[in-house]
């Protein structure tokens, strides 16, 4: 999320968001509860420079490196979470008046891990932004190319609240001292096993178009729809696997081929029938779908694009 405050909830205490009591499902195809996000693929200008950031600042582990590509994941886990593709001379992000990536979000296993990460940032002199989103606590950075990154920990679902069918989310000040205390005396040792890509947040050209594509076509539930200039969508009752906002403003342009940018984000589905349902829904709505061979003989992936050109890979796991 960004710096905009979800102030329509500030005067409301809401009700406990018990399972099934919140969110608006699509009218047609609906993503299964077990949906989660997979790797993100980024275009960067200098692979060595980016690796120093993703390893040294974020604490990822290098899984493999080629001449112009690298994959990184958590320590103790061989699952790639971030893939970097170098395009020498790629232009950094210098303006937020651009469609596509606002940030991708790294979900750590618990608040103690988040506290250790914050202490690590202080040690190296990094100065992140921060936001308490009621359902989570988050810190924000940019990589060397200006690509936005969130690192966050969820609050237990048992304390999430709702107003009507809408989940309560906001951007409030973070109690940094309390988060640091949660770390205890355990030192930072990098992103631990259990770290995942929690959500992706995109600049889009319109919220109604975003709801039509990401909810009614792709199958996410709408979780928050009155946040100023943004909507948040998720599957399985999660607060959001996807955020979409219009904060880039009217006339925002798509990134060019030579820009540092999000090349692709991945939605992982539990089985082939769910993947086929998503593909059918996309094709019924008139969106182009490409089938690509899956890893290790899996069902072919489904590749498509949102209305603003960002590529999405759907994969059965």
C-alpha positions as CSV (number, residue, x, y, z in Angstrom):
1,X,0.0,0.0,0.0
2,X,1.1,3.6,-0.3
3,X,1.0,6.7,1.8
4,X,-2.7,7.4,1.2
5,X,-4.7,6.8,4.4
6,X,-7.8,4.5,4.5
7,X,-9.5,7.2,6.7
8,X,-13.1,6.0,5.9
9,X,-12.4,3.3,8.6
10,X,-10.9,5.5,11.2
11,X,-14.2,6.2,13.0
12,X,-15.3,2.6,12.8
13,X,-14.3,-0.3,15.1
14,X,-16.0,-2.8,12.7
15,X,-16.8,-6.4,13.5
16,X,-14.5,-9.4,13.6
17,X,-13.8,-10.6,10.1
18,X,-14.7,-14.3,10.7
19,X,-14.3,-16.7,7.7
20,X,-16.9,-16.1,5.1
21,X,-18.1,-12.8,6.6
22,X,-16.2,-10.5,4.3
23,X,-15.2,-10.0,0.6
24,X,-17.3,-9.9,-2.6
25,X,-16.7,-12.9,-4.9
26,X,-16.8,-12.7,-8.7
27,X,-20.0,-13.7,-10.4
28,X,-18.3,-16.3,-12.5
29,X,-15.0,-18.2,-12.1
30,X,-13.5,-17.9,-8.7
31,X,-9.9,-18.7,-7.8
32,X,-9.7,-21.6,-5.3
33,X,-8.9,-21.0,-1.6
34,X,-5.4,-22.5,-2.0
35,X,-4.3,-19.9,-4.5
36,X,-1.0,-18.2,-3.7
37,X,1.5,-16.1,-5.5
38,X,4.8,-17.4,-7.0
39,X,7.9,-15.7,-8.3
40,X,8.2,-12.2,-9.7
41,X,10.4,-11.5,-12.7
42,X,12.1,-8.1,-12.9
43,X,14.1,-6.3,-15.6
44,X,17.1,-4.4,-14.1
45,X,20.1,-2.5,-15.6
46,X,23.0,-4.1,-13.8
47,X,22.8,-7.6,-12.5
48,X,25.8,-7.4,-10.1
49,X,24.5,-4.2,-8.6
50,X,21.0,-5.7,-8.1
51,X,22.4,-8.9,-6.6
52,X,24.3,-6.9,-4.0
53,X,21.0,-5.2,-3.0
54,X,18.8,-8.3,-3.0
55,X,21.4,-10.4,-1.1
56,X,22.9,-7.7,1.1
57,X,19.9,-5.5,1.9
58,X,16.9,-7.8,1.5
59,X,18.7,-11.0,2.7
60,X,17.9,-13.3,-0.2
61,X,20.1,-16.3,-1.1
62,X,21.4,-16.6,-4.7
63,X,20.0,-19.8,-6.2
64,X,21.5,-19.6,-9.6
65,X,23.2,-17.1,-11.8
66,X,23.8,-16.9,-15.6
67,X,25.4,-14.2,-17.7
68,X,22.3,-11.9,-17.6
69,X,19.9,-13.7,-15.3
70,X,19.7,-14.8,-11.6
71,X,17.2,-16.3,-9.3
72,X,17.0,-15.7,-5.6
73,X,15.1,-17.3,-2.7
74,X,14.9,-17.6,1.0
75,X,17.6,-19.4,3.1
76,X,16.8,-23.0,3.5
77,X,14.4,-23.1,0.6
78,X,15.3,-23.7,-3.1
79,X,12.1,-22.1,-4.4
80,X,12.8,-19.0,-6.5
81,X,11.0,-15.9,-5.3
82,X,12.7,-13.2,-7.4
83,X,14.2,-13.6,-10.9
84,X,16.3,-10.8,-12.3
85,X,17.0,-10.2,-16.0
86,X,19.6,-7.7,-16.8
87,X,19.2,-5.3,-19.8
88,X,22.2,-3.1,-19.8
89,X,21.2,0.5,-20.0
90,X,17.7,-0.1,-18.7
91,X,16.3,3.2,-17.5
92,X,15.5,3.4,-13.8
93,X,12.1,4.4,-12.5
94,X,12.2,8.2,-12.1
95,X,8.5,8.9,-12.0
96,X,5.5,7.4,-10.3
97,X,3.3,8.5,-13.3
98,X,3.9,5.1,-14.8
99,X,1.6,2.0,-15.1
100,X,2.7,-1.4,-13.9
101,X,4.6,-2.1,-10.7
102,X,3.9,-0.1,-7.6
103,X,5.6,-2.7,-5.5
104,X,5.9,-6.4,-5.0
105,X,5.6,-7.6,-1.4
106,X,7.7,-10.1,0.5
107,X,5.8,-11.8,3.3
108,X,8.0,-13.0,6.2
109,X,6.9,-15.8,8.5
110,X,6.3,-13.7,11.7
111,X,6.7,-10.4,13.5
112,X,9.9,-11.5,15.1
113,X,11.5,-11.9,11.6
114,X,10.2,-8.5,10.6
115,X,11.8,-7.0,13.7
116,X,15.1,-8.6,12.9
117,X,14.9,-7.2,9.4
118,X,14.2,-3.7,10.7
119,X,17.2,-3.9,13.0
120,X,19.3,-5.1,10.1
121,X,18.2,-2.1,8.0
122,X,19.2,0.3,10.8
123,X,22.6,-1.4,11.0
124,X,23.3,-0.8,7.3
125,X,21.9,2.7,7.4
126,X,18.8,2.1,5.2
127,X,15.7,4.3,5.8
128,X,12.5,2.5,4.8
129,X,9.0,3.9,4.7
130,X,6.5,2.1,6.9
131,X,2.7,1.5,7.3
132,X,0.4,-0.2,9.8
133,X,-2.3,-1.7,7.6
134,X,-4.4,-3.2,10.4
135,X,-4.1,-6.6,8.8
136,X,-0.3,-6.3,8.6
137,X,2.7,-4.2,9.4
138,X,5.0,-3.2,6.5
139,X,8.2,-1.5,5.5
140,X,9.0,-0.1,2.1
141,X,12.2,0.2,0.0
142,X,13.3,0.7,-3.6
143,X,15.9,-1.4,-5.3
144,X,18.8,0.2,-7.3
145,X,16.5,0.7,-10.3
146,X,13.7,2.4,-8.3
147,X,11.5,-0.7,-8.3
148,X,9.2,-0.7,-5.2
149,X,9.4,-3.4,-2.6
150,X,7.4,-4.1,0.6
151,X,8.6,-6.4,3.4
152,X,5.8,-7.2,5.8
153,X,4.3,-9.6,8.4
154,X,0.6,-10.4,8.8
155,X,-1.4,-10.0,11.9
156,X,-3.4,-13.1,12.8
157,X,-6.6,-13.4,10.9
158,X,-8.4,-13.7,14.2
159,X,-7.9,-9.9,14.8
160,X,-8.9,-8.7,11.3
161,X,-12.0,-6.6,11.3
162,X,-14.6,-5.6,8.7
163,X,-17.2,-3.0,8.0
164,X,-20.1,-4.7,6.3
165,X,-18.5,-7.1,3.7
166,X,-15.4,-4.9,3.4
167,X,-12.2,-5.8,5.2
168,X,-10.8,-2.9,7.3
169,X,-7.4,-1.7,6.0
170,X,-5.6,1.6,6.4
171,X,-2.1,3.1,6.4
172,X,-1.4,4.2,10.0
173,X,1.9,4.9,11.8
174,X,3.9,1.8,12.7
175,X,5.1,1.1,16.3
176,X,8.7,0.5,15.2
177,X,10.0,0.1,18.7
178,X,7.5,-2.7,19.5
179,X,8.4,-4.5,16.3
180,X,12.1,-4.3,17.1
181,X,11.4,-5.7,20.6
182,X,9.6,-8.7,19.0
183,X,13.0,-9.6,17.4
184,X,14.5,-10.5,20.8
185,X,18.2,-11.1,20.8
186,X,18.3,-13.3,17.6
187,X,20.4,-11.7,14.9
188,X,19.3,-11.2,11.4
189,X,20.5,-14.1,9.2
190,X,18.7,-13.3,5.9
191,X,15.2,-14.2,4.7
192,X,14.2,-17.4,6.4
193,X,12.5,-20.5,5.1
194,X,8.8,-19.8,4.9
195,X,9.3,-16.4,3.3
196,X,7.0,-16.0,0.2
197,X,5.7,-13.4,-2.3
198,X,2.7,-12.2,-0.4
199,X,1.2,-9.8,-2.9
200,X,1.8,-7.6,-5.9
201,X,0.5,-4.0,-6.1
202,X,0.1,-2.4,-9.5
203,X,-0.6,1.1,-11.0
204,X,-3.6,0.7,-13.3
205,X,-5.6,3.0,-15.6
206,X,-8.9,2.6,-13.9
207,X,-10.4,0.8,-10.9
208,X,-13.6,-0.3,-12.6
209,X,-11.5,-1.9,-15.4
210,X,-9.2,-3.4,-12.8
211,X,-12.2,-5.0,-10.9
212,X,-13.6,-6.3,-14.2
213,X,-10.3,-8.0,-15.1
214,X,-8.8,-9.1,-11.9
215,X,-12.1,-10.1,-10.1
216,X,-14.8,-10.9,-12.7
217,X,-12.4,-12.4,-15.2
218,X,-9.3,-13.7,-13.3
219,X,-11.4,-14.7,-10.3
220,X,-10.1,-12.9,-7.2
221,X,-12.5,-11.8,-4.5
222,X,-12.7,-8.0,-3.9
223,X,-11.7,-7.4,-0.3
224,X,-11.4,-3.6,0.0
225,X,-13.0,-1.3,-2.5
226,X,-13.5,2.1,-0.8
227,X,-9.8,2.8,-0.1
228,X,-9.0,6.1,-1.8
229,X,-7.9,5.4,-5.3
230,X,-7.3,1.7,-4.8
231,X,-8.9,-1.7,-4.6
232,X,-7.5,-4.9,-2.9
233,X,-8.3,-8.4,-4.1
234,X,-7.5,-11.8,-2.7
235,X,-8.4,-15.5,-2.7
236,X,-9.1,-17.8,0.2
237,X,-10.0,-15.0,2.5
238,X,-6.5,-13.4,2.3
239,X,-6.5,-9.6,2.7
240,X,-4.9,-9.2,-0.7
241,X,-2.8,-11.0,-3.2
242,X,-3.2,-8.0,-5.5
243,X,-3.6,-4.3,-5.0
244,X,-4.5,-2.0,-7.9
245,X,-4.4,1.8,-7.7
246,X,-4.8,4.9,-9.9
247,X,-2.3,7.0,-7.9
248,X,-0.1,7.4,-11.0
249,X,-2.7,9.8,-12.3
250,X,-4.6,10.3,-15.5
251,X,-2.4,9.9,-18.6
252,X,0.1,7.6,-16.9
253,X,2.0,5.6,-19.5
254,X,3.1,2.0,-19.8
255,X,6.8,1.2,-19.2
256,X,8.9,1.0,-22.3
257,X,10.8,-2.1,-23.4
258,X,14.0,-0.5,-22.2
259,X,12.8,0.5,-18.7
260,X,13.5,-1.3,-15.4
261,X,10.1,-2.9,-14.7
262,X,8.1,-5.9,-13.6
263,X,8.2,-8.3,-16.5
264,X,5.9,-10.9,-14.9
265,X,4.2,-12.0,-11.7
266,X,2.9,-15.5,-11.0
267,X,-0.4,-16.9,-9.7
268,X,0.0,-20.5,-8.4
269,X,-3.1,-22.7,-8.4
270,X,-3.6,-26.1,-6.7
271,X,-4.5,-28.2,-9.6
272,X,-5.0,-28.4,-13.4
273,X,-8.7,-28.0,-13.3
274,X,-8.4,-24.7,-11.5
275,X,-5.9,-23.6,-14.1
276,X,-8.2,-24.6,-16.9
277,X,-11.0,-22.7,-15.3
278,X,-9.0,-19.5,-15.2
279,X,-7.9,-20.0,-18.8
280,X,-11.5,-20.5,-19.9
281,X,-12.6,-17.4,-18.0
282,X,-9.9,-15.3,-19.6
283,X,-10.7,-16.5,-23.1
284,X,-14.4,-16.1,-22.7
285,X,-13.8,-12.4,-21.8
286,X,-11.7,-12.0,-25.0
287,X,-8.2,-12.0,-23.5
288,X,-5.3,-13.7,-25.3
289,X,-4.0,-16.8,-23.6
290,X,-0.7,-18.5,-24.4
291,X,0.2,-22.0,-23.2
292,X,3.8,-22.6,-22.2
293,X,5.4,-25.8,-21.1
294,X,5.6,-26.1,-17.3
295,X,8.7,-27.1,-15.3
296,X,9.5,-30.8,-14.8
297,X,6.6,-32.0,-17.0
298,X,3.9,-30.1,-15.2
299,X,0.7,-29.0,-16.9
300,X,1.5,-26.1,-19.3
301,X,1.4,-22.7,-17.8
302,X,-1.1,-20.1,-18.9
303,X,0.3,-16.7,-19.8
304,X,-1.8,-13.6,-20.3
305,X,-1.6,-9.8,-19.9
306,X,-3.7,-7.4,-17.9
307,X,-5.4,-4.5,-19.7
308,X,-2.3,-2.3,-19.1
309,X,0.2,-4.8,-20.5
310,X,1.7,-6.4,-17.4
311,X,2.3,-10.2,-17.9
312,X,0.7,-12.7,-15.6
313,X,1.7,-16.4,-15.4
314,X,-0.8,-18.9,-14.0
315,X,0.7,-22.2,-12.9
316,X,-0.7,-25.4,-11.5
317,X,1.6,-26.7,-8.7
